């Protein structure tokens, strides 16, 4: 069998580990042949390919990013996009695709499967918001990067008696903010699922200063104040209909200074959360996902995504993973709120 592999959407640590596992087992155990599609769905759409064999995956396990490149290309927004993908797969004699990505990339894979393309999905996103899997690879690395940043900011905040805001990724789901904030001992955690009161945030800030400590506030980029809306970099939409969020940290700093008279500063972690070498957890999870994904292809179990359930890797319908996002439940946020102030 000749199999195409692509990585779409935002890059994250662990992508190369998946590619490596797929190729090594696919060639070594099953005798399959692989072709790498460049830059996400742009690859099969525009026939952008590269070799993908044992030499190409040697030594890539600890590398961040993706050797295949990525993009936010949506073939369903391109005239004749699906037909072009079909034609290119036929021309290249590609029998099946392994799509590694998050909500948008696997959403395309789901639609293509419904149209008869042989697809297997692998869940990737630092936001950990894909449904039907307990964890996505990339999340643990991003979480640890954010936690380390919070640890470092505690000391500088106390030295200068400032309120420090840490803005982390999380458009619709606050998993990074919640868990990094809990692990780093933040005093306030703001997530998209729970609109916040700026008055209450300022009360926490003043309470923290009264106890002679400086407050740390962790805010997901998608956090929203009561009665407000997301803070956006601009209002242009990408190929999947998303606006570019960013700026909630600066907005909070301005409001805190205005309302409390205390100095406030913002650190935006941004793409630092996506970069660098994956943690041991993400390397192992990504490798296991890759091994099980090639098993699914070999079994012609199309339209499935490999997923982590407990400690087991299982196959679930792609549609189950992409129909709705996995967001933070109120009871989990309530557990974190015990330590606020």
C-alpha positions in Angstrom: 0.0 0.0 0.0 1.2 3.5 -0.8 0.3 5.9 2.1 0.4 9.7 2.2 1.2 11.5 5.5 0.4 15.1 6.3 0.5 17.5 9.3 -1.9 20.4 9.4 -2.8 23.4 11.5 -0.5 24.8 14.1 2.8 23.0 14.7 3.4 21.4 18.1 6.0 19.2 19.8 5.5 15.5 19.0 4.5 15.7 15.3 7.9 14.3 14.2 7.5 11.4 16.7 4.2 10.4 15.1 5.7 10.5 11.6 8.7 8.5 12.7 6.5 5.8 14.3 4.2 5.5 11.3 7.0 5.2 8.8 9.2 2.8 10.8 6.4 0.4 11.6 4.7 0.8 8.2 7.9 -0.1 6.3 9.5 -2.4 8.8 6.5 -4.5 9.8 4.0 -4.1 7.0 6.1 -3.3 4.0 4.1 -0.2 3.0 5.5 2.8 1.0 5.1 6.4 2.1 4.9 9.8 0.5 5.1 13.0 2.6 2.6 15.8 1.7 4.0 19.2 2.4 2.3 21.9 4.4 -0.9 20.3 5.5 -3.8 20.0 3.1 -2.0 22.3 0.7 0.2 19.2 -0.1 -2.5 16.9 -1.6 -4.3 20.0 -3.0 -1.3 21.3 -4.9 0.7 18.0 -5.3 3.5 19.1 -3.0 5.3 16.0 -2.0 8.6 14.7 -0.7 10.2 11.4 0.1 9.3 9.8 3.4 11.3 6.7 4.2 13.6 5.4 7.0 16.4 7.9 6.2 14.0 10.8 6.3 12.7 9.9 9.8 16.1 9.1 11.4 16.9 11.3 14.3 13.7 13.3 14.3 12.2 11.9 17.6 13.3 14.8 19.8 12.8 17.6 17.2 9.9 20.1 17.6 7.9 21.3 14.7 7.3 19.0 11.7 9.6 17.9 8.9 6.6 17.9 6.6 5.7 21.5 7.2 2.2 22.8 8.0 -0.5 25.3 7.0 -4.1 26.2 7.7 -5.2 25.4 4.2 -8.9 24.3 3.9 -9.5 22.5 0.6 -13.3 22.9 1.0 -12.8 26.7 0.6 -11.0 26.2 -2.7 -13.0 25.8 -5.9 -12.7 22.2 -7.0 -10.4 21.5 -4.0 -11.8 18.1 -3.3 -11.6 17.0 -6.9 -8.1 18.1 -7.1 -7.1 16.1 -4.1 -8.8 13.0 -5.5 -6.9 13.5 -8.8 -3.6 14.0 -7.2 -3.9 11.0 -5.0 -4.9 8.9 -8.0 -1.9 10.3 -10.0 0.5 9.5 -7.2 -1.0 6.0 -6.6 -1.7 7.0 -3.0 -4.2 4.5 -1.5 -4.7 6.2 1.9 -3.9 9.3 4.0 -2.8 9.7 7.6 -3.8 13.2 8.7 -2.2 14.5 11.9 -3.9 17.6 13.2 -6.4 19.2 15.4 -10.0 20.3 15.1 -9.7 21.9 11.6 -7.3 19.4 10.0 -9.3 16.4 11.2 -12.6 18.2 10.3 -11.4 18.2 6.7 -10.4 14.5 7.1 -13.9 13.7 8.4 -15.5 15.3 5.3 -13.1 13.6 2.9 -13.8 10.2 4.5 -17.6 10.8 4.0 -16.8 11.5 0.3 -14.9 8.2 -0.1 -11.3 9.1 0.6 -9.4 6.5 2.8 -8.3 8.5 5.8 -7.1 7.8 9.4 -6.6 10.6 11.9 -4.1 11.3 14.7 -5.1 13.9 17.3 -2.7 16.9 17.7 -3.2 20.2 19.5 -1.5 21.9 22.4 -5.0 23.1 23.5 -6.0 19.5 24.4 -9.5 20.4 23.1 -10.2 17.5 20.7 -13.1 15.4 21.8 -13.0 11.6 22.2 -9.4 11.4 23.5 -8.2 12.0 27.1 -5.1 13.8 25.9 -3.6 15.1 22.6 0.2 15.1 22.2 1.7 18.6 22.4 -0.4 19.6 25.4 2.0 18.3 28.0 5.0 20.2 26.5 3.0 23.4 26.2 1.7 23.0 29.8 5.3 22.6 31.2 6.6 25.6 29.3 3.8 27.7 30.7 4.3 26.4 34.2 8.0 27.1 34.1 7.3 30.7 32.9 4.9 31.2 35.8 7.5 29.8 38.3 10.0 32.4 37.0 7.5 35.3 37.1 6.7 34.8 40.8 10.1 36.0 41.9 10.3 39.1 39.6 6.7 40.0 40.5 7.6 40.0 44.2 10.8 41.9 43.7 9.1 44.8 42.0 5.7 44.5 43.8 3.9 44.2 40.5 0.9 42.3 39.3 2.0 40.0 36.4 -0.3 38.6 33.8 0.6 35.6 31.8 -1.3 35.2 28.5 -1.3 31.6 27.2 -3.0 30.0 24.2 -6.5 28.6 24.4 -9.1 30.0 21.9 -12.1 28.1 23.1 -10.8 25.8 25.8 -8.8 26.7 28.9 -6.8 23.6 29.5 -3.4 25.2 29.3 -4.4 28.2 31.5 -6.2 26.0 34.1 -3.5 23.3 34.6 -0.5 25.6 34.2 -2.1 28.1 36.6 -2.7 25.4 39.2 0.7 23.8 38.8 2.4 27.3 39.0 0.4 28.6 41.9 -1.3 31.4 40.1 -3.7 33.6 42.1 -6.2 34.1 39.3 -7.0 31.8 36.3 -9.2 33.1 33.5 -10.5 30.6 30.9 -12.8 30.9 27.9 -15.5 28.7 29.4 -16.0 31.0 32.4 -16.7 34.7 31.8 -14.9 36.7 34.5 -15.7 39.8 36.5 -12.9 42.4 36.3 -14.0 43.8 39.7 -13.5 40.4 41.2 -10.1 40.1 39.5 -9.0 43.4 41.0 -10.3 42.4 44.4 -8.0 39.3 44.2 -5.1 41.5 43.2 -5.6 43.9 46.1 -6.0 41.0 48.5 -2.7 39.5 47.4 -0.9 42.8 47.8 -2.3 43.2 51.3 -0.7 39.9 52.3 2.7 41.3 51.0 2.8 39.1 48.0 2.6 40.0 44.3 -0.3 38.4 42.3 0.1 36.2 39.2 -2.8 36.1 36.8 -3.0 33.4 34.1 -5.3 34.2 31.2 -6.2 32.1 28.1 -6.2 34.2 25.0 -9.9 33.4 24.6 -10.9 34.6 28.1 -13.9 37.0 28.1 -15.0 39.5 30.7 -18.6 39.6 31.8 -20.7 41.2 29.1 -17.7 41.7 26.8 -16.2 39.9 23.9 -12.8 38.3 22.9 -9.9 40.7 22.5 -8.8 40.3 18.9 -5.6 41.2 16.9 -7.8 41.8 13.9 -11.2 40.8 12.5 -10.0 38.9 9.5 -11.0 35.3 9.3 -8.7 32.4 8.4 -9.6 29.6 6.0 -11.5 27.8 8.8 -13.5 30.9 9.9 -11.4 31.8 13.0 -10.4 35.3 14.0 -6.9 35.9 15.4 -7.1 36.4 19.2 -4.6 38.2 21.4 -4.4 41.1 23.7 -6.4 40.0 26.7 -3.3 40.3 28.9 -2.6 43.9 28.0 -6.3 44.7 28.5 -6.2 43.2 31.9 -3.0 45.1 32.9 -4.5 48.4 31.8 -7.7 47.7 33.8 -5.9 46.6 36.9 -3.7 49.7 36.9 -6.6 52.0 36.4 -8.8 50.3 39.0 -6.2 49.5 41.8 -3.4 51.9 41.2 -1.0 49.0 41.2 1.6 48.5 38.5 0.8 45.6 36.2 2.8 43.9 33.4 2.0 41.3 30.8 4.0 38.3 29.4 2.6 36.7 26.3 4.0 33.2 25.8 2.5 32.8 22.3 4.4 30.5 20.0 7.0 29.6 22.7 4.4 27.1 23.8 4.5 25.4 20.5 8.2 25.3 20.0 11.1 23.2 21.1 11.6 19.5 22.0 8.7 17.5 23.3 8.5 16.2 26.8 8.9 12.5 27.5 5.1 12.1 27.9 4.5 13.7 24.5 7.2 11.6 22.8 5.7 8.4 24.1 2.1 9.3 23.4 2.9 10.5 19.9 4.9 7.4 19.2 2.0 5.2 20.4 -0.5 7.2 18.3 1.7 6.7 15.2 2.0 2.9 15.8 -1.7 2.5 16.2 -2.5 4.8 13.2 -0.5 2.6 10.8 -2.3 -0.5 12.3 -5.6 1.1 11.5 -4.5 1.8 7.9 -3.2 -1.7 7.5 -6.6 -3.0 8.7 -8.4 -0.6 6.3 -10.3 0.8 9.2 -11.0 4.1 7.5 -12.7 7.2 9.0 -11.2 6.5 12.5 -8.9 8.5 14.8 -6.6 6.9 17.3 -7.3 8.2 20.8 -6.1 7.8 24.4 -8.6 6.4 26.8 -7.1 5.9 30.2 -3.8 4.2 29.3 -5.1 2.4 26.2 -5.0 3.6 22.6 -8.3 3.0 20.9 -9.9 3.9 17.6 -12.9 6.2 17.5 -14.9 7.7 14.6 -13.4 10.9 13.3 -16.8 12.5 13.5 -16.8 11.9 17.3 -13.6 13.8 17.7 -14.6 16.8 15.6 -18.3 17.4 16.2 -17.7 19.4 19.4 -14.7 20.6 21.4 -13.6 19.2 24.7 -13.8 22.1 27.2 -13.1 22.6 30.9 -16.0 21.4 33.0 -17.3 23.9 35.7 -16.3 21.5 38.6 -12.7 21.4 37.5 -12.5 25.2 37.4 -14.2 25.3 40.9 -11.4 23.0 42.2 -8.8 25.6 41.1 -10.7 28.5 42.5 -10.2 27.2 46.0 -6.7 28.6 45.9 -7.4 32.0 44.4 -6.6 35.2 46.2 
